[in-house]
Amino acid sequence: MNELERYLHSHDMEELHPSEIANLLKDMDEKSFNEAIQTIPNELIADVALELPDRYFGDIVERYTPKEIAESLSDLESDDQTDFIQDLEEHDEQVAKEVFGHLDEEDQADILQLKRYEEEEAGAYMQIEVYAAGFEQTVNDVIRDFAKLRRDGELENIQYIFITAKDGKLLYGISLDNLLTFDFDKSIRENIEEAPESYQVISAEDHEDINEVVKKFQEYDLNVLPVVNNRGKLLGRITSDDIYDIISEQATDQMYHLAGVDDDAEEDDNLLKAGKARAVWLGINLLTAILASLVIGLFSDTLQSLVALAILMPIVASMGGNAGTQSLTVVVRQLALGDIAKNDAFRTIKKEVLLSLANGVLFAVVIGIIAAVWFDKGMLGIVIALSMVINLLSAGFFGSMVPLLLKRLDIDPAIGSTVILTTVTDIVGFFSFLGLATIILL
């Protein structure tokens, strides 16, 4: 009996959670994994497949029939159903068609509706399943209807009940704890009229950028956000669990982009695809390194006459690169979180320049003394100290300016910033150090 079988044997089905099964599967070797996935309860197939990293998706779906997958898929909410079908289409379009054909007409309609949205639109992340109460309904009727839907498993994770007009236009949002304080014999309208401003609801349009939706969740500390069309008609809702996933994906994208790595390629098992994606940025980095070497070549006579310069030169470049990366990382992250306003560029650059200048002066004194004592040449200490200040100052300036400039040009600040910054700090570092050495020491 494998680990998953022992787990299933010792727990009731109601106690199982797909993420727990997924965690167990990820820790198994290939043979145990192939045996264990056969023991996954059929109703959890789709849920477990979505919980696992993309590289496991094919291993799961290939061991079940399209009908079994469809039966499992029917238990998911509409947004998860759509995600699964889209993943399955990428893996095997024919199987995806067969699975889709086994779904009931209502599920098919929901999936087709959500697939019409672009990846970055709010509508692509919403759940169609939403309970909307009529403005003229009594609270008793609302609670009765809601309770029936909840018992039948039609609704999950409900914190708010949305109130709509007869034409479906969204009017208000009422939390369940507020609903319990209402007069049950009166209509929703009569209860709300006592303090209508308390039940105003924040919403998002279905074609709104999902990044703006994320900001609304963060700014207003929301658990759920209704999605409406351009006429205000309620279409669905986005819940906080989807927003957590989006934030996690965005953070991963930023880390990968800063390192010159493509996140989609890295999630794929295809080594050639991942290798090509990395090679592009490594190639660009090679060109910038050659450019920095050309700068060094301009001072070949200086280097030959004073070997100490070759020993100390990497220190200047390394300190500048690290200082620039600190500024770059802080600014890129603040831009992603919306902490830097449109007209706030000067304050941001000023802060990073002052921080880099302060550190530049501090470490200039340290490395200046070390170099002077090490090579018994006081002027050499002054040269490297001045170069350290210049390079760290430029690192702070360009480390903050480059992502702000890319953002102004509507380019992802995380993409390419590191390569640009490294080129600048290397060239400025080498040029200032070797140039000052040529002027002062020779």
PAZABA-904228 format. One record per residue (C-alpha): x, z, y; residue in three letters; residue number from 0. Coordinates in steps of 0.02 Angstrom, whole numbers, plus 32768, in hexadecimal, padded with zeros to 4 digits. Each point is the difference from the previous one (the first is absolute). Example, Ala and Ser with C-alpha at 12.3 -4.5 7.8 and 13.67 -1.06 7.14 Angstrom:
<atoms>
{atom {8267,8186,7F1F},"ALA",0}
{atom {8045,7FDF,80AC},"SER",1}
</atoms>
This chain:
<atoms>
{atom {8000,8000,8000},"MET",0}
{atom {804E,7FCA,80A7},"ASN",1}
{atom {7FFF,8066,80A0},"GLU",2}
{atom {7F68,7FAA,8049},"LEU",3}
{atom {7F9F,8013,7F5E},"GLU",4}
{atom {802A,80BB,7FFD},"ARG",5}
{atom {7FC6,800C,80B4},"TYR",6}
{atom {7F5D,7FA6,7FDA},"LEU",7}
{atom {7FE6,8068,7F65},"HIS",8}
{atom {8013,80A5,805F},"SER",9}
{atom {7F91,7FD2,8096},"HIS",10}
{atom {7F4C,7FCD,8018},"ASP",11}
{atom {7FE2,7F53,804A},"MET",12}
{atom {7FB8,804E,809D},"GLU",13}
{atom {80A5,805A,8021},"GLU",14}
{atom {8067,7F61,7FFD},"LEU",15}
{atom {803F,7FB1,80A0},"HIS",16}
{atom {804B,7F50,8001},"PRO",17}
{atom {8098,8039,8065},"SER",18}
{atom {802B,8081,7F79},"GLU",19}
{atom {7FFB,7F7A,7F79},"ILE",20}
{atom {8067,7F8B,806E},"ALA",21}
{atom {8086,8085,8019},"ASN",22}
{atom {800C,801C,7F44},"LEU",23}
{atom {800D,7F46,7FDF},"LEU",24}
{atom {808C,7FE7,807F},"LYS",25}
{atom {806C,8082,7FA7},"ASP",26}
{atom {7FF6,7FA9,7F56},"MET",27}
{atom {8077,7F84,7FB2},"ASP",28}
{atom {7FC1,7F50,7FDD},"GLU",29}
{atom {7FC9,8020,7F4D},"LYS",30}
{atom {7FA3,80A1,8029},"SER",31}
{atom {7FB3,7FAC,8098},"PHE",32}
{atom {7FBB,7F6F,7F9A},"ASN",33}
{atom {7FB5,8079,7F82},"GLU",34}
{atom {7FBB,8077,8083},"ALA",35}
{atom {7FA1,7F82,8068},"ILE",36}
{atom {7F95,7FD9,7F69},"GLN",37}
{atom {7FBE,80B1,8009},"THR",38}
{atom {7FC5,7FF6,80B5},"ILE",39}
{atom {7F43,801A,8007},"PRO",40}
{atom {7FAE,7F57,8022},"ASN",41}
{atom {7FA6,8040,809B},"GLU",42}
{atom {80A8,802D,804F},"LEU",43}
{atom {805E,7F5C,7FDF},"ILE",44}
{atom {7FED,7FB8,80AF},"ALA",45}
{atom {801D,80A6,8057},"ASP",46}
{atom {80A1,8022,7FA0},"VAL",47}
{atom {803E,7F4E,8020},"ALA",48}
{atom {7FEA,8019,80BB},"LEU",49}
{atom {805B,80A7,7FFB},"GLU",50}
{atom {8099,7FB7,7FAA},"LEU",51}
{atom {8088,7F9C,805B},"PRO",52}
{atom {7FE1,7F44,8004},"ASP",53}
{atom {807F,7FDC,7F77},"ARG",54}
{atom {7F90,8057,7F80},"TYR",55}
{atom {7F61,7FA3,8030},"PHE",56}
{atom {8017,7F71,7F85},"GLY",57}
{atom {8029,8075,7F6F},"ASP",58}
{atom {7F5A,8059,8019},"ILE",59}
{atom {7F89,7F6E,8018},"VAL",60}
{atom {804B,7F96,7F75},"GLU",61}
{atom {7FCF,8080,7F7D},"ARG",62}
{atom {7F47,8000,8028},"TYR",63}
{atom {7F7A,7F7A,7FFC},"THR",64}
{atom {7FB4,7FBE,80A3},"PRO",65}
{atom {7F5C,8053,7FD1},"LYS",66}
{atom {8053,80AA,7FE7},"GLU",67}
{atom {805A,7FEE,80A6},"ILE",68}
{atom {7F5F,7FCF,8058},"ALA",69}
{atom {7FA4,8097,7FB9},"GLU",70}
{atom {8089,8071,8042},"SER",71}
{atom {8002,7FA5,80A6},"LEU",72}
{atom {7F46,8019,801A},"SER",73}
{atom {801E,80BC,8014},"ASP",74}
{atom {8073,7FE8,8096},"LEU",75}
{atom {7FCF,7FF7,80B6},"GLU",76}
{atom {7FF7,7F54,8050},"SER",77}
{atom {80A8,8009,805A},"ASP",78}
{atom {805B,8031,7F60},"ASP",79}
{atom {7FA3,7F79,7F9F},"GLN",80}
{atom {803C,7F7F,807D},"THR",81}
{atom {80B3,803E,7FF9},"ASP",82}
{atom {7FFE,7FF7,7F43},"PHE",83}
{atom {7FB8,7F4F,7FFB},"ILE",84}
{atom {8080,7FC3,8080},"GLN",85}
{atom {808F,804E,7F9C},"ASP",86}
{atom {7FBA,7FB2,7F62},"LEU",87}
{atom {7FF5,7F55,8053},"GLU",88}
{atom {80B9,800A,802A},"GLU",89}
{atom {8026,802E,7F4B},"HIS",90}
{atom {7F8B,7F88,7FA5},"ASP",91}
{atom {7F7C,7F9F,8061},"GLU",92}
{atom {7FA1,7FCB,7F64},"GLN",93}
{atom {7FEE,80B2,7FC0},"VAL",94}
{atom {7FCA,8035,80AE},"ALA",95}
{atom {7F73,7F80,7FFD},"LYS",96}
{atom {7FC6,803E,7F56},"GLU",97}
{atom {8001,80B5,8038},"VAL",98}
{atom {7FA3,7FD2,809F},"PHE",99}
{atom {7F7E,7FA3,7F99},"GLY",100}
{atom {7FDB,809D,7F99},"HIS",101}
{atom {7FD8,8067,809D},"LEU",102}
{atom {7F4D,8012,803A},"ASP",103}
{atom {7FC3,7F99,8095},"GLU",104}
{atom {8006,8093,8079},"GLU",105}
{atom {80B7,8024,7FDA},"ASP",106}
{atom {802A,7F48,800C},"GLN",107}
{atom {7FAC,7FF3,80AA},"ALA",108}
{atom {805E,8098,8040},"ASP",109}
{atom {80A8,7FBC,7FC6},"ILE",110}
{atom {7FE0,7F54,804C},"LEU",111}
{atom {7FCE,8051,80A4},"GLN",112}
{atom {80A0,8069,800A},"LEU",113}
{atom {8070,7F6F,7FCC},"LYS",114}
{atom {7FC9,7F9F,8099},"ARG",115}
{atom {8065,8073,8070},"TYR",116}
{atom {80B7,7FE9,802A},"GLU",117}
{atom {807A,8080,7FBA},"GLU",118}
{atom {801A,8057,80A8},"GLU",119}
{atom {7F46,800B,802F},"GLU",120}
{atom {7F9D,80A1,7FF2},"ALA",121}
{atom {7F7A,7FAC,7F96},"GLY",122}
{atom {807E,7FE2,7F75},"ALA",123}
{atom {8012,80BC,7FE8},"TYR",124}
{atom {7F4B,8038,800C},"MET",125}
{atom {7F8B,8038,7F78},"GLN",126}
{atom {7F57,7FAB,7FFE},"ILE",127}
{atom {7FB1,809B,7FB2},"GLU",128}
{atom {7FBD,8064,8091},"VAL",129}
{atom {7F65,806B,801A},"TYR",130}
{atom {7FA1,7FDC,80A0},"ALA",131}
{atom {7F68,8068,8032},"ALA",132}
{atom {7F75,7FBD,806D},"GLY",133}
{atom {7FEE,8048,80AF},"PHE",134}
{atom {7F4A,802D,7FE2},"GLU",135}
{atom {8015,804A,7F52},"GLN",136}
{atom {7FE3,80BB,7FEB},"THR",137}
{atom {8094,8069,7FCC},"VAL",138}
{atom {7FA6,802B,7F5E},"ASN",139}
{atom {7FF2,7F48,7FD4},"ASP",140}
{atom {80B6,7FE1,802A},"VAL",141}
{atom {803D,808E,7F93},"ILE",142}
{atom {7F90,7FCA,7F70},"ARG",143}
{atom {803B,7F4A,8008},"ASP",144}
{atom {80B6,8033,8013},"PHE",145}
{atom {7FF7,807C,7F6F},"ALA",146}
{atom {7FB6,7F7C,7F8D},"LYS",147}
{atom {8089,7F83,8029},"LEU",148}
{atom {8084,8086,7FE7},"ARG",149}
{atom {7FBA,8036,7F57},"ARG",150}
{atom {7FFA,7F4B,7FC7},"ASP",151}
{atom {80B7,7FEB,802B},"GLY",152}
{atom {7FDD,7F7D,8085},"GLU",153}
{atom {8062,805C,8087},"LEU",154}
{atom {80A5,805E,8001},"GLU",155}
{atom {8066,8062,8080},"ASN",156}
{atom {7F73,8010,807E},"ILE",157}
{atom {8022,806C,8099},"GLN",158}
{atom {7F94,7FA7,8081},"TYR",159}
{atom {7F54,7FB3,7FFE},"ILE",160}
{atom {7FEF,7F6D,8075},"PHE",161}
{atom {7F5F,7FE6,8062},"ILE",162}
{atom {7FC6,7F4E,8020},"THR",163}
{atom {7F73,7FA9,805C},"ALA",164}
{atom {7F84,7F91,7FA5},"LYS",165}
{atom {8070,7F68,801B},"ASP",166}
{atom {8094,805A,7FAE},"GLY",167}
{atom {805B,8024,80A3},"LYS",168}
{atom {806A,809E,7FF6},"LEU",169}
{atom {7FC0,8089,8074},"LEU",170}
{atom {8049,80A9,7FCE},"TYR",171}
{atom {8067,805C,7F7E},"GLY",172}
{atom {7FD0,80AB,7FBB},"ILE",173}
{atom {8072,806D,7F97},"SER",174}
{atom {7FAF,8052,7F6A},"LEU",175}
{atom {801C,80AF,8045},"ASP",176}
{atom {7FA6,7FD0,80A1},"ASN",177}
{atom {7F73,7FB2,7F9C},"LEU",178}
{atom {7FDF,80A7,7FAC},"LEU",179}
{atom {7FE1,8050,80AA},"THR",180}
{atom {7F75,7F85,802B},"PHE",181}
{atom {7F46,8022,7FF6},"ASP",182}
{atom {7FD7,7FB0,7F59},"PHE",183}
{atom {7F4C,7FD9,8031},"ASP",184}
{atom {8031,7F9E,809B},"LYS",185}
{atom {8043,7F4F,8009},"SER",186}
{atom {80B7,7FD7,801C},"ILE",187}
{atom {7FD3,7FC3,80AE},"ARG",188}
{atom {7FAA,80A3,802E},"GLU",189}
{atom {8093,8068,7FC4},"ASN",190}
{atom {8082,7F94,8058},"ILE",191}
{atom {7FA2,7FFB,80A6},"GLU",192}
{atom {802E,80B6,801D},"GLU",193}
{atom {80B9,7FD2,8012},"ALA",194}
{atom {801C,7F44,7FE3},"PRO",195}
{atom {80B2,8004,8046},"GLU",196}
{atom {8035,806E,7F6D},"SER",197}
{atom {7FDB,7F76,7F84},"TYR",198}
{atom {8055,7F6B,8053},"GLN",199}
{atom {8065,7FA4,7F7F},"VAL",200}
{atom {80A7,7FA5,800C},"ILE",201}
{atom {8000,7F5A,7FA5},"SER",202}
{atom {806C,7F67,7FE0},"ALA",203}
{atom {7FD1,7F49,8001},"GLU",204}
{atom {8018,7FA4,7F5C},"ASP",205}
{atom {807F,7F86,804B},"HIS",206}
{atom {8062,8088,805B},"GLU",207}
{atom {80B8,8012,7FD5},"ASP",208}
{atom {8018,8086,7F7B},"ILE",209}
{atom {808F,804C,8064},"ASN",210}
{atom {7F84,8029,808A},"GLU",211}
{atom {7F90,8051,7F7E},"VAL",212}
{atom {8092,806B,7FC4},"VAL",213}
{atom {801C,803A,80B3},"LYS",214}
{atom {7F4A,8033,800F},"LYS",215}
{atom {800C,8069,7F62},"PHE",216}
{atom {809B,8056,8044},"GLN",217}
{atom {7FC2,8014,80B2},"GLU",218}
{atom {7F54,8045,7FD4},"TYR",219}
{atom {8031,8057,7F5D},"ASP",220}
{atom {7F7C,7FA0,7F9D},"LEU",221}
{atom {7FD1,8008,7F49},"ASN",222}
{atom {7F95,7F63,8003},"VAL",223}
{atom {7FE2,7F71,8079},"LEU",224}
{atom {7F67,7F8D,7FFE},"PRO",225}
{atom {8020,7F46,800C},"VAL",226}
{atom {7F88,7F92,8063},"VAL",227}
{atom {7FF4,7F48,802D},"ASN",228}
{atom {8007,7FBD,80B2},"ASN",229}
{atom {7F47,8029,8016},"ARG",230}
{atom {8017,80B5,7FCC},"GLY",231}
{atom {7FAD,7FEE,7F55},"LYS",232}
{atom {8044,8079,7F7E},"LEU",233}
{atom {8061,7FA5,7F77},"LEU",234}
{atom {8063,8087,7FA5},"GLY",235}
{atom {807D,808C,8016},"ARG",236}
{atom {80BA,8021,7FF5},"ILE",237}
{atom {8033,80A7,7FB5},"THR",238}
{atom {809C,8068,801F},"SER",239}
{atom {804A,7FDF,7F53},"ASP",240}
{atom {8010,7F48,802C},"ASP",241}
{atom {8052,802D,80A5},"ILE",242}
{atom {807F,806F,7FA7},"TYR",243}
{atom {802E,7F6B,7F92},"ASP",244}
{atom {8013,7F8F,8098},"ILE",245}
{atom {806F,807D,805A},"ILE",246}
{atom {806C,8012,7F65},"SER",247}
{atom {800F,7F43,7FF0},"GLU",248}
{atom {802E,7FEE,80B7},"GLN",249}
{atom {8088,8085,7FF1},"ALA",250}
{atom {8045,7FA8,7F66},"THR",251}
{atom {7FFE,7F58,8059},"ASP",252}
{atom {8061,8049,8092},"GLN",253}
{atom {8086,804D,7F92},"MET",254}
{atom {8014,7F5F,7F9E},"TYR",255}
{atom {8005,7F93,809C},"HIS",256}
{atom {8081,806F,8054},"LEU",257}
{atom {806D,7FE8,7F66},"ALA",258}
{atom {7FE0,7F44,7FFE},"GLY",259}
{atom {7F9A,8009,7F60},"VAL",260}
{atom {7F59,7FAC,7FDA},"ASP",261}
{atom {7F82,807E,7FBD},"ASP",262}
{atom {7F9A,7F80,7F9E},"ASP",263}
{atom {809B,7FBC,7FAA},"ALA",264}
{atom {803E,80AE,7FD3},"GLU",265}
{atom {7F5B,802C,7FAA},"GLU",266}
{atom {8010,7F66,7F93},"ASP",267}
{atom {8064,8004,7F5E},"ASP",268}
{atom {8043,7F52,8026},"ASN",269}
{atom {80B9,801E,8024},"LEU",270}
{atom {8016,7F52,8049},"LEU",271}
{atom {7F77,801C,8080},"LYS",272}
{atom {8045,80A9,8036},"ALA",273}
{atom {80B1,7FBB,8002},"GLY",274}
{atom {7FD0,7F6E,8071},"LYS",275}
{atom {7FA8,8075,8079},"ALA",276}
{atom {8098,8070,800D},"ARG",277}
{atom {8079,7F6E,8009},"ALA",278}
{atom {7FAE,7FBE,809F},"VAL",279}
{atom {8029,809D,8062},"TRP",280}
{atom {80A9,8014,7FAE},"LEU",281}
{atom {8028,7F4E,8036},"GLY",282}
{atom {7FCE,8025,80B3},"ILE",283}
{atom {8068,809F,7FF9},"ASN",284}
{atom {8095,7F9B,7FC1},"LEU",285}
{atom {7FF4,7F8D,8097},"LEU",286}
{atom {7FF9,8094,8078},"THR",287}
{atom {8095,8050,7FA7},"ALA",288}
{atom {8062,7F5F,8016},"ILE",289}
{atom {7FD3,8005,80B9},"LEU",290}
{atom {8044,80B1,800E},"ALA",291}
{atom {809E,7FC9,7FA3},"SER",292}
{atom {8019,7F74,807E},"LEU",293}
{atom {8000,8083,8089},"VAL",294}
{atom {8086,8060,7FA2},"ILE",295}
{atom {8063,7F5E,7FED},"GLY",296}
{atom {800B,7FF1,80BD},"LEU",297}
{atom {806D,809B,8000},"PHE",298}
{atom {806F,7FD8,7F6A},"SER",299}
{atom {809F,8015,8069},"ASP",300}
{atom {7FC6,80AC,803A},"THR",301}
{atom {7FDC,8037,7F4E},"LEU",302}
{atom {80A9,7FC3,7FC2},"GLN",303}
{atom {805C,8060,8086},"SER",304}
{atom {7FA4,80A3,7FE2},"LEU",305}
{atom {7FCA,8023,7F4C},"VAL",306}
{atom {7FA4,809F,8034},"ALA",307}
{atom {7F78,7F95,804E},"LEU",308}
{atom {7FD4,7FB6,7F56},"ALA",309}
{atom {7FF2,80AF,7FB8},"ILE",310}
{atom {7F8F,8041,808B},"LEU",311}
{atom {7F97,7F65,801C},"MET",312}
{atom {7F80,801F,7F74},"PRO",313}
{atom {7FDA,80AC,804C},"ILE",314}
{atom {7FC2,7FB4,80A2},"VAL",315}
{atom {7F93,7F7F,7FA9},"ALA",316}
{atom {7FB9,807E,7F84},"SER",317}
{atom {7FD1,807F,8086},"MET",318}
{atom {7FAD,7F79,8069},"GLY",319}
{atom {7F9F,7FBD,7F6C},"GLY",320}
{atom {7FC0,80AB,7FCC},"ASN",321}
{atom {7FD0,8031,80B1},"ALA",322}
{atom {7FA4,7F5B,8017},"GLY",323}
{atom {7FA5,8015,7F5A},"THR",324}
{atom {7FC4,80AC,8037},"GLN",325}
{atom {7FB5,7FBA,80A0},"SER",326}
{atom {7FBB,7F68,7FA5},"LEU",327}
{atom {7FAB,8067,7F78},"THR",328}
{atom {7FB0,8078,807D},"VAL",329}
{atom {7FBC,7F75,806F},"VAL",330}
{atom {7FC0,7F95,7F6F},"VAL",331}
{atom {7FA4,8095,7FB6},"ARG",332}
{atom {7FB7,8035,80A7},"GLN",333}
{atom {7FC3,7F4F,801E},"LEU",334}
{atom {7FAB,8000,7F56},"ALA",335}
{atom {7FAC,80A7,8025},"LEU",336}
{atom {7FC9,7FC7,80AD},"GLY",337}
{atom {8065,8089,8056},"ASP",338}
{atom {804D,7F84,807B},"ILE",339}
{atom {7F87,7FBC,8082},"ALA",340}
{atom {8009,7F4C,803F},"LYS",341}
{atom {804D,8034,80A6},"ASN",342}
{atom {806F,8087,7FB4},"ASP",343}
{atom {8097,7F95,7FD8},"ALA",344}
{atom {806F,8041,808D},"PHE",345}
{atom {7FE6,80B6,7FCF},"ARG",346}
{atom {8029,7FD9,7F4A},"THR",347}
{atom {809E,7F9F,8029},"ILE",348}
{atom {8037,8084,807E},"LYS",349}
{atom {7FEC,808B,7F7F},"LYS",350}
{atom {8063,7FA5,7F7A},"GLU",351}
{atom {808A,7FCC,8078},"VAL",352}
{atom {8015,80B3,8040},"LEU",353}
{atom {8005,8045,7F4E},"LEU",354}
{atom {8080,7F7F,7FCB},"SER",355}
{atom {8067,801C,809C},"LEU",356}
{atom {8003,80BC,7FE2},"ALA",357}
{atom {8037,7FE8,7F4B},"ASN",358}
{atom {807B,7F7A,8038},"GLY",359}
{atom {8056,8077,8078},"VAL",360}
{atom {8003,808C,7F7D},"LEU",361}
{atom {804C,7F97,7F75},"PHE",362}
{atom {8071,7FA3,8079},"ALA",363}
{atom {8057,80A5,8027},"VAL",364}
{atom {800B,802B,7F47},"VAL",365}
{atom {8045,7F58,7FC4},"ILE",366}
{atom {806F,7FF0,809B},"GLY",367}
{atom {8059,80A3,7FD8},"ILE",368}
{atom {800C,7FD5,7F46},"ILE",369}
{atom {8049,7F53,8024},"ALA",370}
{atom {807C,8042,8080},"ALA",371}
{atom {8041,8087,7F89},"VAL",372}
{atom {7FF9,7F92,7F65},"TRP",373}
{atom {806A,7F72,8048},"PHE",374}
{atom {8059,8068,8084},"ASP",375}
{atom {7FC5,7F89,8088},"LYS",376}
{atom {7F95,804B,808B},"GLY",377}
{atom {7FC9,7F59,804A},"MET",378}
{atom {7FBF,7FC9,7F56},"LEU",379}
{atom {7F8B,8097,8004},"GLY",380}
{atom {7FC0,7FCA,80AB},"ILE",381}
{atom {7FE2,7F4D,7FC3},"VAL",382}
{atom {7F99,8032,7F69},"ILE",383}
{atom {7FA2,8083,8067},"ALA",384}
{atom {7FCD,7F81,8084},"LEU",385}
{atom {7FD0,7F83,7F78},"SER",386}
{atom {7F97,8084,7FA8},"MET",387}
{atom {7F9D,8024,809F},"VAL",388}
{atom {7FE5,7F46,8022},"ILE",389}
{atom {7FC9,7FD9,7F4E},"ASN",390}
{atom {7F89,8093,7FEB},"LEU",391}
{atom {7FB5,7FDC,80AB},"LEU",392}
{atom {7FDF,7F4C,7FCE},"SER",393}
{atom {7FBF,803A,7F56},"ALA",394}
{atom {7F7D,806F,8052},"GLY",395}
{atom {7FCE,7F76,8079},"PHE",396}
{atom {7FF1,7F73,7F81},"PHE",397}
{atom {7FBD,8072,7F77},"GLY",398}
{atom {7F69,8025,806E},"SER",399}
{atom {7FF2,7F5A,805B},"MET",400}
{atom {8004,7F8A,7F6A},"VAL",401}
{atom {7F63,8044,7FA7},"PRO",402}
{atom {7FA4,800E,80A8},"LEU",403}
{atom {802B,7F4C,8028},"LEU",404}
{atom {7FCA,7FC3,7F54},"LEU",405}
{atom {7F5D,8060,8012},"LYS",406}
{atom {7FE2,7FAC,80A9},"ARG",407}
{atom {8019,7F58,7FAB},"LEU",408}
{atom {7F80,8030,7F78},"ASP",409}
{atom {8088,8007,7F7A},"ILE",410}
{atom {8008,8091,7F86},"ASP",411}
{atom {8087,8072,804D},"PRO",412}
{atom {803E,8031,7F53},"ALA",413}
{atom {802B,7F4D,7FD1},"ILE",414}
{atom {80AB,7FC9,8039},"GLY",415}
{atom {8023,8094,8072},"SER",416}
{atom {8088,8047,7F91},"THR",417}
{atom {8061,7F5C,7FF5},"VAL",418}
{atom {7FF7,7FE5,80BD},"ILE",419}
{atom {8034,80B3,8023},"LEU",420}
{atom {8092,7FFF,7F85},"THR",421}
{atom {8041,7F60,804D},"THR",422}
{atom {7FF9,8048,80B1},"VAL",423}
{atom {8052,80A7,7FD5},"THR",424}
{atom {808A,7FAE,7F9A},"ASP",425}
{atom {802A,7F81,8088},"ILE",426}
{atom {7FF5,807E,808E},"VAL",427}
{atom {8064,8080,7F9D},"GLY",428}
{atom {808C,7F8B,7FCC},"PHE",429}
{atom {8009,7FA7,80A8},"PHE",430}
{atom {8003,80A0,8067},"SER",431}
{atom {807F,8057,7F90},"PHE",432}
{atom {8077,7F6F,7FEC},"LEU",433}
{atom {7FE7,7FC4,80B2},"GLY",434}
{atom {8028,80AA,804A},"LEU",435}
{atom {8095,8010,7F8A},"ALA",436}
{atom {8043,7F58,803C},"THR",437}
{atom {7FEE,8034,80B7},"ILE",438}
{atom {803C,80B5,7FF4},"ILE",439}
{atom {807C,8006,7F70},"LEU",440}
{atom {8057,7F58,800A},"LEU",441}
</atoms>
